Amino acid sequence: MFDNLSIPNKMAIFVSICTQKGGVGKSTLTAHFATYYAMEAKRNVLVIDADFPQHTLVEIREIELSRLDYDEEKKQRFLDYDRIPYAIESMPVNRVPARLDELSKTDTLVFIDLPGTLNVEGYGEVVSRLDVAILLLETDPASFASTMTTAVGFSQIKSRRHKSGLPLYLLWNKWNSRERASRSQSLQDAANSWATQNDVALHFFSERVPMLVAFKDHRSTLVPYKDLPVRLIAEMNEVLGLKEPMK
């Protein structure tokens, strides 16, 4: 279904879950995926938190570490994995390209949490180094328009990792199962039409992230969310060109 990555061993994979609209859930999903791959799949993971000024992922990690002092249940769940937590590095966007270049020949899965605007120094240089860009969208027309603005911007940045341009993967987030299917389908058709007209590699995840309070409440940089959809992980593995999780 997807154009799988073909990356040699001992080469980093750079992925960013992006959007120009705040509150869509990019930091939440970044935490879920990074924690799954680090703790459950036992891969080398690094998170770069360049989402100035809030640096949500750094804040989550600090809160969680302090919580271990009094939450024995979470502490035990974390200890059961017998894994050192993955690093979260906080830096401005203009420092990220050089950091990615340092990591390029390491066996590291790197998640980059970017700010909600492309109009930041260094943003284009980060995008040019990505292997995968996952753009979140909702069925709200304004949110969809914002995501497509991001897609247009990304498509105009020359990729260093893909000769034919950076492939864009769209993921429906905060999905309401009661939403009319025709509404999302019409938006999806419009996106595919734009991609065809502009010769952009655009793909939609078939799995949709449900609109659940628990999805945000259980985000963690230490312990994987036990109800992370299996099919979503399977699609993510396909997008990243990964084999079955290493145990």
Rosetta blueprint (number, residue, H / E / L):
1 M L
2 F L
3 D L
4 N L
5 L L
6 S L
7 I L
8 P L
9 N L
10 K L
11 M L
12 A L
13 I E
14 F E
15 V E
16 S E
17 I E
18 C E
19 T L
20 Q L
21 K L
22 G L
23 G L
24 V L
25 G L
26 K H
27 S H
28 T H
29 L H
30 T H
31 A H
32 H H
33 F H
34 A H
35 T H
36 Y H
37 Y H
38 A H
39 M H
40 E H
41 A L
42 K L
43 R L
44 N L
45 V E
46 L E
47 V E
48 I E
49 D E
50 A L
51 D L
52 F L
53 P L
54 Q L
55 H L
56 T H
57 L H
58 V H
59 E H
60 I H
61 R H
62 E H
63 I H
64 E H
65 L H
66 S H
67 R H
68 L L
69 D L
70 Y L
71 D L
72 E H
73 E H
74 K H
75 K H
76 Q H
77 R H
78 F H
79 L H
80 D H
81 Y L
82 D L
83 R L
84 I L
85 P L
86 Y L
87 A E
88 I E
89 E E
90 S E
91 M L
92 P L
93 V H
94 N H
95 R H
96 V H
97 P H
98 A H
99 R H
100 L H
101 D H
102 E H
103 L H
104 S L
105 K L
106 T L
107 D L
108 T L
109 L E
110 V E
111 F E
112 I E
113 D E
114 L L
115 P L
116 G L
117 T L
118 L L
119 N L
120 V L
121 E L
122 G L
123 Y H
124 G H
125 E H
126 V H
127 V H
128 S H
129 R H
130 L L
131 D L
132 V E
133 A E
134 I E
135 L E
136 L E
137 L E
138 E L
139 T L
140 D L
141 P H
142 A H
143 S H
144 F H
145 A H
146 S H
147 T H
148 M H
149 T H
150 T H
151 A H
152 V H
153 G H
154 F H
155 S H
156 Q L
157 I L
158 K L
159 S L
160 R L
161 R L
162 H L
163 K L
164 S L
165 G L
166 L L
167 P L
168 L E
169 Y E
170 L E
171 L E
172 W E
173 N L
174 K L
175 W E
176 N L
177 S L
178 R L
179 E L
180 R L
181 A H
182 S H
183 R H
184 S H
185 Q H
186 S H
187 L H
188 Q H
189 D H
190 A H
191 A H
192 N H
193 S H
194 W H
195 A H
196 T H
197 Q H
198 N L
199 D L
200 V L
201 A L
202 L E
203 H E
204 F E
205 F L
206 S L
207 E L
208 R L
209 V L
210 P E
211 M L
212 L L
213 V H
214 A H
215 F H
216 K H
217 D H
218 H L
219 R L
220 S L
221 T L
222 L L
223 V L
224 P L
225 Y L
226 K L
227 D L
228 L L
229 P L
230 V H
231 R H
232 L H
233 I H
234 A H
235 E H
236 M H
237 N H
238 E H
239 V H
240 L H
241 G L
242 L L
243 K L
244 E L
245 P L
246 M L
247 K L
